[in-house]
Amino acid sequence: MTRKRSFRTVTAMSSVTSPPTVAARAVAATKIYGRGDTAVRALDGVDVDIPAGRFTAVMGPSGSGKSTLMHCMAGLDTLTSGQVYIGDVELNRLSEKDLTELRRDRVGFVFQSFNLVPTLTAQENIVLPLSLAGRDPDQEWLDSVIHTTGLADRLQHRPSELSGGQQQRVAVARALASRPDIIFADEPTGNLDSRSGAEILDFMRRAVREMGQTIVMVTHDPVAASYADMVLFLNDGQIVDEMADPTPDRVLDRMKKFGE
Amino acid sequence: MNGMRKVALRGLMAHKGRLVATFLAVALGVAFIGGVLTLTDTMNRTFDDLFADVYRDTDAVVRSNESISGNEFDGGADIRGTLPASVLEEVRNAEGVAAADGGVEGYAQVIDRDGDPVGDPAMGAPTFGGNWTDIDEINPFEIDDGRAPRAAGEIVIDRGTAEDTGFGVGDEVRVQTRTGVGEYTVVGITRFGTADNPGGASYVMWTTEEAQELVGEPGRFGSVAVVAEDGVSQRELVRNIEDHLESAGVEGTEVLTGQEITEETQSEIKESLSFLTTFFLAFAVIALFVGIFVIYNSFSIIVAQRTREMALLRAIGAARKQVRRAVLVEAVAVGLIGSVVGYLLGLGIAIGLTELMGLPEGTLAILPPSVAMAVLAGLGVTLVAALIPARRASRIPPLAAMREVDVDRSSRSLGRLIAGLVLSALGLVLVASGALGDEVVNVGAGVFIAFIGLALLSPALAPIVSGVLGRPLARLRGVSGAVAGQNAGRNPRRTSAAALALMIGVGVVAFVLVINASIRASIDESLEESFSGDFVVQSGSFGIIGLPTDVSERIAELPEVAVVSPLRMSQARVDGEDKIIAASNAGGFRLLDMRVVEASPEVEAALESPQEDLPRGTLIVNTDTAERDGLAIGDTVETHFLDDRRPEDAQTLTVGGIYEGDAGLSLGSYVIGLGEFEAAVPTGTDIQTIVQLADGVSVAEAEPAIERIVDPYPAAEVQSVEEFKDAIKSQLDILLNLIWGMLVIAIVIAMLGIANTIALSVLERTREIGLLRAVGMSRRQLRSAIRWESAIIAVFGTILGLAVGVLGGWGMVSALGEEGFNQFQIPFGNLLFISALAALMGMLAAVLPAWRASRLDVLAAIEST
């Protein structure tokens, strides 16, 4: 843990507004879909801290609320009650415009599929959030991100000319490019074969360990979760467990309990 | 099939929103067609009724059997000879004639209390003067107030004119006629059946003698109207009159039944109105044509978006034919609804136009053939436009249901590219050959072929142009600009179909603008070079009303004036063919810079002094005519005017000169002296008089003196050279305004198409938009990207349109170089304005789709399929 912190210091995150230890936080986060008899509690008072500079996996059976939690924490969806913070910014209080800017400047995203704008080249996709902000990329940082993806020779290709694994790597690179406070990844390997998936997971782990990034990944795959530093387990809209230094077997065992 | 129809109609209901643009495009096009057809029907019926009324109790009409057509002069109307009063006496003596009277009709215009002429015969309804007849059966007017004119100096005026001017019985009213302006006492107000006047035309009526003197010719009638005795049929009456006239030795007449003259007049009116309706129909057809592209695009996109659904239908056993029909059933439904709604809109347009044109009020004529034509046109266009998309839908393989849907596959077909290139090149060559070889037909064909070629090429051009336009945009607008450029280029077929709709409208307008600018430049240039007068006295209303000849004579007497050249014109028969003969004096040749290249000694002598008239018995022709007819100095040519007063042998003229007229300014093919003209047509008037001042006299010094002479004629105008130029050019303004009107229609429909394309594209790109928004694109940036995408499509269409329009304009101007287009000019200002307008309209078209896109829920958009 202390080793990872030192990485973070070395890469000098902009941390004036966000305390170094907690990248994102949910307090009594509750999300209810529908009303009356058909109301569904997707999140039921979740309290969670996402530690900075770590790779956190969120697991749970389908319908457990893991995606909802991620969407709400990322500012893509709003809570019914409770608060979520990115750093010390409370998202509920933000206007649509400020939320957009927060997503652009302080959050990175990797989705399960359809991550890239098909009309833009890999390079353009990677710098998209920066371009949207009208900012010049930090070239040194960008070079190191691209180097880590191993896609230096594919930068001028369009997404349709890249394999699924390559596309996801570009997506991770895009998420990293603006050096966000936190990256949310929603089943990033869900559509990939196991070898490509392993590449992405390895890449994300390196981004955390070597570049000091913070990643939260939603997954239902115990193998994917095992790449994380810590796994949070959700069930019925509540955090029910957490596991440090997970292995696939341990995660699988824990998941089996949900079926009982 | 029943099942498939259900699928089609359910599909229609499920995607109503997507078909709004199609519906509007059909409705707008049909609205114009329906409106124009209804207007035509209404006008025809109005005038049919009118003339049926006029001739209701007329059983026969006697008139001169001589007429000369005016295919290029005086609005193309035929003119007809007159009858001596003796014919009336003979007709009255014929068997079976209960009553007969002669009619006189000509130009007369009431001058209102402010000194302005009432009505404008060049632009609106004609202004007539005539004689009052006491025979009720042949007089369509009746006295509404006061009494009929009985003595010289008394007139009756129609109720409409009375109301416009406030004149009533007892008022002294000034009236301009061929002989000048006189003052008359209003003794009565007339009505025309239940109307104030016939079709908006104003009428002043005198006693027969005075009418002959002022608007006709003393001792002559335009025609004689006859009422039959009871029991005598129209046919019998005509035969009786013919027999009687023959036995009395009267020649040069023809006799028509009341029925025949009614039908003839009705069909003449129809013909004279047909120019107008053809023009409006051309608008409507362009509107529908533009609509085809809009409809085609809507259906293409809808089919593309429903690929999976179609594939599923195929997978579960629907035949290709069934899928194709399902799409066509949708088209029929939309086309039918659009056509019906459009037709109803068209009725509104027809009402508006009848009011705009000042037609007498009445109910619209709604005739089944017109209704059918309008609705079928809309339906047909929709079906034709949907054919290709329907075929495409039927080719979707069942397997596509299982696949990710790909985007545009077939945009880069090599065959299409080659065909496009070949046709574009062919069109270009044709236009160029037409331009250089003065072949207008080649130019037209070339433009058409180039249009098709460009249409085929446009999918290939779309990404290129989008790229070119997108690059500076990316620099200016950042990611929004880049995304806009990319998106405009990513569906080349779709972009090009949307752009083509705009291309047509812009092309037509650019074409007309180039021609307009070139004509104006040509007028300036030829006036600059060849016109050496200082003033032009215009008789008013483009020469329909002439000025009495003494006006120019009095101007000539002014000390400030050096040369005065009046100009007269008439339809005449030249060697048996109907032509126009102009008359002027020697000064006319000098002031208009018509160089006489060959001349007989007498003509040469006459041309020495500008105020000299051309010698009698002499004809001067221009070089083209001399060449065409093989005429040389000394050759003889037969000339004959209506009611020609020259003895038979004096109608043969000798060619005394051949002139090289500047194409822009000339007196035309045949020119005679004023004396010759007067001898043939004593009632002639000056259409225009050119004045050159004496040395050392300034324009400012001379103007008041000339104005004083022209002042009594309110329709006439003294124009300086600059005003003269403007007056000539202003004749183009009417055309130009109509063209701008057309631009608006075409752009509106094209914009519907672009809006539709954008809206459907946005729909298709929902996930992508969600992604962009998720990674931080603001709503404003997103809206901007969509608006710019739309603007790029619009500008692309405009560029194509400008290319074709300017090409066609150049070809036409060059091909018509001989006819007076010696200048080719591109109106850069106007064309730039159109481009800016199109870009702006493009952005406007995208406002709604952009707004909707920016309101999409980010999460829902990303998770949509």
Chai-1 contact restraints between the chains, C-beta under 6 A:
chainA,res_idxA,chainB,res_idxB,connection_type,confidence,min_distance_angstrom,max_distance_angstrom,comment,restraint_id
A,H71,B,L859,contact,1.0,0.0,6.0,A-B,restraint_1
A,L76,B,V858,contact,1.0,0.0,6.0,A-B,restraint_2
A,L76,B,L859,contact,1.0,0.0,6.0,A-B,restraint_3
A,D77,B,L859,contact,1.0,0.0,6.0,A-B,restraint_4
A,T100,B,G776,contact,1.0,0.0,6.0,A-B,restraint_5
A,T100,B,S778,contact,1.0,0.0,6.0,A-B,restraint_6
A,R103,B,G776,contact,1.0,0.0,6.0,A-B,restraint_7
A,R104,B,G776,contact,1.0,0.0,6.0,A-B,restraint_8
A,F109,B,A774,contact,1.0,0.0,6.0,A-B,restraint_9
A,F109,B,V775,contact,1.0,0.0,6.0,A-B,restraint_10
A,F114,B,R767,contact,1.0,0.0,6.0,A-B,restraint_11
A,V117,B,E768,contact,1.0,0.0,6.0,A-B,restraint_12
A,T119,B,Q486,contact,1.0,0.0,6.0,A-B,restraint_13
A,T119,B,R490,contact,1.0,0.0,6.0,A-B,restraint_14
A,L128,B,V775,contact,1.0,0.0,6.0,A-B,restraint_15
A,P129,B,V775,contact,1.0,0.0,6.0,A-B,restraint_16
A,P129,B,G776,contact,1.0,0.0,6.0,A-B,restraint_17
A,S131,B,V479,contact,1.0,0.0,6.0,A-B,restraint_18
A,L132,B,V479,contact,1.0,0.0,6.0,A-B,restraint_19
A,L132,B,G776,contact,1.0,0.0,6.0,A-B,restraint_20
A,L132,B,M777,contact,1.0,0.0,6.0,A-B,restraint_21
A,G134,B,G478,contact,1.0,0.0,6.0,A-B,restraint_22
